[in-house]
Amino acid sequence: MSGQQPENVREAAVVEISFRAAFLFWLKLGFISFGGPAGQISIMHQELVEKRRWLSERRFLHALNYCMLLPGPEAQQLAIYIGWLLHRTWGGIVAGALFVLPSLFLLIGLGWVYLAYGDLAVVAGIFYGIKPAVTAIVFQAAWRIGGRVLRNGWLWGIAGAAFVGIFVFGLPFPLIVMGAGLCGYLGGKWVPHHFQPGGAHETARSSYGPAVIDDDTPTPEHARFAWWRLTRLLVTGAVLWLVPMGVLIWLYGWDGPLTQMCWFFTKAALLTFGGAYAVLPYVYQGAVENYGWVTPTQMIDGLALGETTPGPLIMVVAFVAFVGGYVAQVFGPEQAFLAGAVAATLVTWFTFLFSFLFILGGGPLVESTHGELSFTAPLTGITAAVVGVILNLALFFAYHVLWPEGFDGSFDWPSAAIAAGAAVALFGLKLSVMKTLGLCAMAGLMVQWWG
C-alpha cells in the first residue's frame, strides 16, 4: 500500500475543518503572533503543519515561497493563502483581517499613550531599553531566516551579493529581487539540486503524518485558475482602492496629509519586497526624511512597539500614521486622537489591501506549480537575497541606536550594553522575544533612574 488516500476520502476530510474551527484559530493567532515574521511563520508551522495537520510541510513551504516573492508582509499573506485554500475567498479574508486587527487597535492605543505620556521618566526609560533590544531582534531574524534558507554556497553567495548591493551601492530592493530571481532561475537550470524547495535534504525530514491537504491532494475547485475569477477580483480591488482615495482627494485635495499618507503606503505596498524588515528602510526614508510625519527617534520607537504587539511587524505603519495624523491635527486641535486613529486605519487599509489581491489572484497560479523547479528556484534565490537585506536593516538600526547623534556624536555605551545583553538572551539563553524585551525595558528603567 502506498498510504495515499482515495480522492473521495480526502474531500471528506477537507470538510471536517469547519469554518468555525478555522475562525477560532485565526482569531487566536491574531493575539499570539509575536516575534515578527519569523516567529509568526514558526507559529503557523507548528500549529497547522505539525499539530493540526491541516496541510503538509511541502504545501506550506510552497505557499511560503510565493509569499516571500510578493511585496508586503509574508506572514500575513501566508495566513491569507492558507485560509483561502481551506475555505475559499471568505476564508482568506477572515484569516488576513484577524491577523491585523488586534495589532491595529493596540497600536492606536499605545500611540496615544506614547504621545501623551512619552515624556514621563518611566515611559522614556522603557523605550530606552527596548530600542537596543529591537536591534538584536533584527539580527536574530537575519540569523534564523538564514539558517533555514542558506543551505549551500550558492545561496550564501546570493545573500552576500544582496547585502553588498544594498549596503555598499545603495541599490533599490526591487532591482535586487529581480537579480536574485534571475540567479535562482539560472541556478535551477545549471545546478538544480542546490535550488530545490526546502533544500536537498527535505525528503529526509521526519514525517508529521498524513495531512488534510497533503502533497498529492488534488487542488480544490475554487483554487483552480479561471479568467473570470481573476477579472472579477481585479475589478473589485480597483473599486476598493479608488473609492476611498477619491473621497480623500475630494475632501482634502491631493496634497492633504491623509491623501499623501495613503498614496505613499500604496506605493510601499506595491514597490517594496521581502517583508517587513526589507520594507522598513523605504518607510523610514519616506515618513522621516521626505514627509516629516515622524522623527528618527519616533520611527525606532514605533518599531519597538511593533515588536511588542502581535500581528505583522509592518503594522509600524499604523503607528507612523497615528503620530502623523495626531501631530498634523487634520480635524483640528480638539480632535487630535480621532485624526490619528483615522489616519492609522486608512493607512492599514491601503497597505494591506494588495496583500489580499495578490493571494486571491495569484494563488490559483501557484497551486498549479507544485514541484516545478522553473517556478520555485527563482523564489529560492529571492528568499536568500532577503537575508542580506535584513542584515543591512539590522546595521541601520544599530547605527541609530548606538550613535543617536550620528558618528560625530558620542557612543551610547548603556545602549550597547543592553543590546549585548539582548543578544545573549536571544542567541545564548534562547529566551523569547517578549521576555527579552521585558528584561531590556527593566534595564532601560534602571539606566534612566541612575542617570
C-alpha distance (Angstrom), angle and dihedral (degrees) to the residues before:
residue distance angle dihedral
M1 . . .
S2 3.78 . .
G3 3.80 93.3 .
Q4 3.80 91.8 -124.3
Q5 3.80 116.3 140.6
P6 3.80 121.0 -128.7
E7 3.77 113.4 -104.0
N8 3.81 93.5 -112.7
V9 3.82 90.5 54.3
R10 3.82 90.8 50.3
E11 3.80 92.2 49.8
A12 3.79 90.2 51.5
A13 3.79 89.9 49.8
V14 3.80 91.8 54.0
V15 3.81 89.6 57.4
E16 3.82 89.9 55.8
I17 3.82 90.1 70.7
S18 3.78 95.3 80.1
F19 3.76 122.3 -155.4
R20 3.81 88.0 -119.2
A21 3.82 92.3 56.0
A22 3.79 90.8 48.7
F23 3.82 92.0 46.2
L24 3.81 91.4 53.2
F25 3.79 91.4 49.1
W26 3.81 94.2 49.6
L27 3.82 89.8 46.9
K28 3.80 90.1 51.6
L29 3.80 91.1 46.7
G30 3.81 90.9 53.6
F31 3.81 89.6 61.9
I32 3.83 100.4 39.2
S33 3.82 101.6 38.4
F34 3.80 97.1 112.6
G35 3.78 127.3 145.7
G36 3.78 102.4 61.6
P37 3.82 124.1 -93.4
A38 3.80 94.7 -42.1
G39 3.80 92.0 53.5
Q40 3.82 93.6 43.0
I41 3.80 93.3 50.3
S42 3.80 88.6 47.8
I43 3.82 90.9 53.1
M44 3.81 91.9 50.8
H45 3.80 91.1 47.4
Q46 3.79 92.7 50.7
E47 3.81 94.2 45.2
L48 3.81 102.7 37.6
V49 3.82 103.4 28.9
E50 3.79 105.5 28.7
K51 3.81 104.7 29.5
R52 3.80 111.2 21.3
R53 3.84 96.0 27.5
W54 3.79 92.6 -147.2
L55 3.79 89.5 148.7
S56 3.79 138.1 4.5
E57 3.78 124.6 -101.0
R58 3.80 92.6 -113.4
R59 3.81 91.9 54.1
F60 3.82 89.0 45.6
L61 3.81 92.8 52.0
H62 3.80 92.3 44.4
A63 3.80 90.3 56.0
L64 3.81 91.4 43.5
N65 3.81 92.4 53.4
Y66 3.79 89.9 54.8
C67 3.81 91.9 48.4
M68 3.81 90.2 50.0
L69 3.80 88.4 57.2
L70 3.79 93.7 55.1
P71 3.79 128.0 82.8
G72 3.78 111.3 -109.6
P73 3.83 137.1 40.1
E74 3.79 108.6 -22.4
A75 3.83 94.8 -162.3
Q76 3.80 93.6 55.4
Q77 3.79 91.0 43.8
L78 3.80 89.7 51.2
A79 3.81 88.9 53.6
I80 3.82 89.8 50.5
Y81 3.80 90.3 48.8
I82 3.80 94.7 51.1
G83 3.82 92.6 42.8
W84 3.81 89.6 50.5
L85 3.80 92.8 47.2
L86 3.80 90.7 51.9
H87 3.81 102.1 39.4
R88 3.79 110.8 11.2
T89 3.80 124.8 -116.9
W90 3.80 97.0 -27.0
G91 3.78 90.0 49.8
G92 3.80 89.6 57.1
I93 3.82 93.4 44.9
V94 3.80 92.8 50.7
A95 3.81 93.2 46.1
G96 3.79 93.4 49.3
A97 3.80 96.3 42.5
L98 3.81 95.2 48.7
F99 3.80 88.9 49.0
V100 3.82 89.6 61.3
L101 3.82 110.6 28.6
P102 3.85 100.1 72.2
S103 3.80 89.6 51.6
L104 3.82 92.3 48.1
F105 3.81 93.3 54.4
L106 3.80 92.3 44.5
L107 3.80 93.9 49.5
I108 3.80 92.7 48.8
G109 3.80 88.9 54.2
L110 3.79 94.6 42.8
G111 3.80 91.3 45.8
W112 3.79 90.0 56.4
V113 3.82 91.7 48.8
Y114 3.80 89.4 48.1
L115 3.81 94.2 52.9
A116 3.79 96.2 38.6
Y117 3.81 99.0 42.7
G118 3.80 105.0 15.5
D119 3.79 92.3 112.9
L120 3.80 92.4 61.2
A121 3.78 112.3 108.6
V122 3.81 94.0 -124.4
V123 3.82 93.2 52.5
A124 3.80 92.8 44.1
G125 3.80 90.4 49.4
I126 3.80 92.7 51.2
F127 3.80 92.0 51.7
Y128 3.79 91.5 44.8
G129 3.79 88.9 59.4
I130 3.79 97.6 40.3
K131 3.82 97.6 53.4
P132 3.85 95.7 64.6
A133 3.79 88.1 45.8
V134 3.81 89.9 55.3
T135 3.80 89.3 55.7
A136 3.81 90.4 54.5
I137 3.81 90.7 45.9
V138 3.80 92.0 55.4
F139 3.82 89.8 50.0
Q140 3.81 88.2 50.7
A141 3.81 90.3 51.0
A142 3.81 90.0 55.4
W143 3.81 89.7 48.1
R144 3.81 95.3 47.8
I145 3.78 96.3 45.4
G146 3.80 90.8 43.2
G147 3.79 90.9 52.0
R148 3.79 90.5 55.8
V149 3.80 97.6 40.1
L150 3.82 110.0 30.8
R151 3.78 97.8 73.9
N152 3.81 99.3 149.7
G153 3.79 143.6 14.9
W154 3.80 94.2 -89.9
L155 3.79 92.6 59.6
W156 3.80 91.4 42.5
G157 3.79 87.7 54.6
I158 3.81 92.3 52.7
A159 3.81 90.9 49.1
G160 3.80 91.7 48.9
A161 3.79 92.6 48.1
A162 3.81 90.6 49.9
F163 3.81 91.0 51.7
V164 3.81 92.8 49.5
G165 3.79 91.0 45.4
I166 3.79 95.3 55.1
F167 3.83 100.1 30.4
V168 3.80 100.7 41.7
F169 3.80 104.3 24.2
G170 3.82 100.4 26.0
L171 3.80 93.5 -131.3
P172 3.82 115.1 178.9
F173 3.77 113.0 -103.5
P174 3.83 95.9 -122.8
L175 3.81 87.9 59.8
I176 3.81 90.1 50.5
V177 3.80 89.9 49.9
M178 3.80 92.1 52.1
G179 3.81 91.5 47.8
A180 3.80 92.4 48.5
G181 3.79 91.3 47.6
L182 3.81 90.2 51.7
C183 3.82 90.5 49.1
G184 3.80 89.3 50.1
Y185 3.79 92.1 49.2
L186 3.81 92.4 49.9
G187 3.80 90.8 43.5
G188 3.79 89.6 53.3
K189 3.80 88.0 55.0
W190 3.83 98.6 43.6
V191 3.83 105.5 28.7
P192 3.81 103.9 13.7
H193 3.82 95.8 166.6
H194 3.82 89.2 65.6
F195 3.81 93.5 54.5
Q196 3.79 101.1 45.2
P197 3.83 112.5 133.2
G198 3.77 110.1 -97.4
G199 3.80 92.8 9.9
A200 3.76 134.9 -81.6
H201 3.80 92.0 -72.8
E202 3.78 96.1 52.4
T203 3.78 92.7 107.5
A204 3.80 89.9 56.4
R205 3.80 93.3 60.3
S206 3.79 117.0 113.0
S207 3.80 112.4 -94.7
Y208 3.78 119.0 -116.2
G209 3.80 90.9 -155.8
P210 3.80 131.4 -103.3
A211 3.79 116.8 -29.9
V212 3.79 132.0 -149.8
I213 3.81 88.7 -120.5
D214 3.79 100.0 32.7
D215 3.79 133.0 176.0
D216 3.80 92.7 -85.7
T217 3.81 99.1 33.2
P218 3.82 108.7 129.6
T219 3.79 114.9 -110.5
P220 3.83 109.0 -99.8
E221 3.78 117.0 -114.1
H222 3.81 95.0 -108.6
A223 3.82 90.6 54.5
R224 3.80 94.2 57.0
F225 3.77 117.9 101.7
A226 3.79 119.0 -101.8
W227 3.78 126.7 168.4
W228 3.80 93.3 -139.6
R229 3.82 90.8 56.3
L230 3.80 92.1 50.1
T231 3.80 92.7 47.2
R232 3.80 92.4 49.7
L233 3.79 90.8 48.8
L234 3.82 93.6 50.0
V235 3.81 92.1 49.8
T236 3.81 91.2 48.5
G237 3.81 91.6 47.9
A238 3.80 92.2 49.8
V239 3.82 91.1 52.4
L240 3.82 92.4 47.3
W241 3.81 89.9 53.9
L242 3.81 101.2 37.3
V243 3.80 99.0 47.7
P244 3.84 98.6 56.7
M245 3.81 91.8 38.2
G246 3.81 90.2 50.5
V247 3.80 91.2 50.1
L248 3.82 91.0 51.1
I249 3.81 92.3 50.1
W250 3.82 90.5 48.0
L251 3.82 93.2 49.9
Y252 3.81 102.3 36.9
G253 3.80 107.8 10.9
W254 3.77 128.0 -121.0
D255 3.81 93.7 -68.4
G256 3.81 95.4 50.1
P257 3.82 114.8 121.9
L258 3.82 94.4 -118.1
T259 3.80 92.5 47.2
Q260 3.80 92.6 49.3
M261 3.80 92.2 46.7
C262 3.79 92.1 52.9
W263 3.80 92.0 45.8
F264 3.81 93.1 48.4
F265 3.80 93.7 49.4
T266 3.79 90.4 45.7
K267 3.81 86.6 59.9
A268 3.80 90.1 45.3
A269 3.80 89.4 53.4
L270 3.81 92.2 50.3
L271 3.79 105.1 33.2
T272 3.79 105.0 39.9
F273 3.79 124.0 78.4
G274 3.77 137.6 -172.1
G275 3.79 102.3 52.4
A276 3.78 131.2 -88.6
Y277 3.80 98.5 -35.8
A278 3.78 92.1 54.3
V279 3.82 93.5 42.5
L280 3.81 96.8 53.1
P281 3.84 98.0 76.5
Y282 3.81 88.8 54.7
V283 3.81 91.3 47.8
Y284 3.80 90.4 47.4
Q285 3.78 91.9 51.8
G286 3.79 93.2 50.4
A287 3.80 101.9 36.8
V288 3.82 97.0 41.0
E289 3.79 108.5 26.1
N290 3.81 104.4 27.6
Y291 3.80 105.5 32.5
G292 3.81 104.0 16.0
W293 3.81 94.3 -138.9
V294 3.81 90.3 142.6
T295 3.80 136.5 11.9
P296 3.84 122.4 -116.1
T297 3.81 89.6 -103.8
Q298 3.80 91.9 50.5
M299 3.80 90.2 49.9
I300 3.80 92.6 55.5
D301 3.81 90.3 43.1
G302 3.80 87.9 52.7
L303 3.78 90.6 53.1
A304 3.80 88.5 50.4
L305 3.80 89.5 54.3
G306 3.80 89.7 46.7
E307 3.80 89.8 54.6
T308 3.81 92.0 50.7
T309 3.80 96.4 49.8
P310 3.82 129.1 66.5
G311 3.77 121.8 -107.7
P312 3.80 132.8 54.8
L313 3.78 116.1 -25.8
I314 3.79 90.3 -129.2
M315 3.82 85.4 73.1
V316 3.80 82.4 91.8
V317 3.82 82.0 91.1
A318 3.81 87.6 71.0
F319 3.80 89.4 56.4
V320 3.80 91.5 47.5
A321 3.79 90.9 50.3
F322 3.81 93.2 45.6
V323 3.80 92.1 52.4
G324 3.82 91.9 43.9
G325 3.81 93.6 49.0
Y326 3.81 93.2 42.6
V327 3.79 94.4 50.2
A328 3.83 94.3 42.2
Q329 3.84 89.4 51.9
V330 3.78 90.9 -145.4
F331 3.82 91.8 -179.6
G332 3.81 95.9 37.8
P333 3.81 133.3 -84.0
E334 3.82 93.2 -70.2
Q335 3.80 93.4 56.7
A336 3.80 101.6 45.7
F337 3.82 94.1 128.3
L338 3.80 92.2 49.2
A339 3.81 90.5 49.9
G340 3.79 91.0 51.7
A341 3.81 93.3 46.5
V342 3.81 93.0 48.6
A343 3.81 91.6 46.9
A344 3.83 91.3 50.3
T345 3.81 92.1 48.5
L346 3.80 94.2 47.2
V347 3.79 93.5 47.5
T348 3.81 90.4 48.7
W349 3.82 89.3 53.3
F350 3.81 94.4 49.6
T351 3.81 93.1 43.0
F352 3.80 97.8 50.6
L353 3.81 102.2 32.3
F354 3.79 91.3 85.5
S355 3.80 92.7 50.9
F356 3.80 88.8 64.8
L357 3.79 92.3 45.3
F358 3.81 93.4 48.9
I359 3.80 92.9 51.6
L360 3.79 99.8 39.4
G361 3.81 90.8 45.0
G362 3.80 100.4 38.6
G363 3.79 99.8 34.1
P364 3.83 95.1 83.3
L365 3.82 90.1 53.4
V366 3.81 91.3 48.7
E367 3.80 92.1 49.4
S368 3.80 88.3 59.6
T369 3.83 93.7 56.1
H370 3.81 103.5 64.8
G371 3.78 109.1 147.5
E372 3.80 94.9 1.6
L373 3.79 105.1 134.9
S374 3.79 92.4 -165.1
F375 3.82 86.8 68.1
T376 3.80 101.8 34.5
A377 3.83 99.4 43.5
P378 3.85 94.8 64.6
L379 3.81 88.6 49.1
T380 3.79 90.2 51.8
G381 3.80 89.9 53.1
I382 3.81 91.9 48.7
T383 3.80 91.9 49.6
A384 3.80 89.5 53.7
A385 3.81 90.9 51.2
V386 3.81 91.0 52.9
V387 3.81 89.2 63.3
G388 3.80 90.3 61.5
V389 3.80 91.7 48.1
I390 3.81 92.2 51.2
L391 3.80 89.5 52.0
N392 3.80 88.6 53.4
L393 3.80 89.8 52.1
A394 3.81 90.8 51.0
L395 3.80 90.5 55.3
F396 3.80 89.6 46.0
F397 3.82 91.8 57.4
A398 3.79 93.2 40.9
Y399 3.79 89.3 57.7
H400 3.81 93.7 51.7
V401 3.81 93.3 45.0
L402 3.81 99.4 44.2
W403 3.82 96.5 36.9
P404 3.84 102.1 31.9
E405 3.82 90.9 169.0
G406 3.79 95.5 41.6
F407 3.79 129.7 -98.8
D408 3.80 88.8 -57.9
G409 3.80 89.6 63.1
S410 3.79 130.5 68.6
F411 3.78 125.3 -71.3
D412 3.82 112.7 -108.4
W413 3.82 101.7 -128.5
P414 3.84 97.2 179.1
S415 3.82 90.1 53.3
A416 3.81 89.5 49.0
A417 3.81 90.4 51.7
I418 3.82 91.6 49.7
A419 3.82 90.9 47.8
A420 3.81 90.5 50.7
G421 3.80 90.3 49.1
A422 3.80 90.4 49.7
A423 3.81 90.1 51.1
V424 3.81 90.6 51.8
A425 3.81 90.4 48.6
L426 3.80 93.6 49.2
F427 3.80 101.8 37.5
G428 3.80 102.7 26.4
L429 3.79 107.1 29.0
K430 3.83 93.6 30.0
L431 3.81 92.1 -135.6
S432 3.79 118.4 169.6
V433 3.78 121.5 -101.6
M434 3.80 91.8 -109.3
K435 3.82 94.3 51.1
T436 3.79 90.5 47.0
L437 3.79 92.0 50.6
G438 3.80 90.7 48.3
L439 3.80 92.8 52.4
C440 3.79 92.1 46.2
A441 3.80 91.1 49.1
M442 3.82 88.4 54.8
A443 3.82 89.9 49.0
G444 3.80 89.4 51.1
L445 3.78 90.6 52.2
M446 3.80 91.0 51.8
V447 3.82 91.5 49.7
Q448 3.80 89.4 49.2
W449 3.82 91.1 48.3
W450 3.81 95.4 48.7
G451 3.81 93.1 40.1
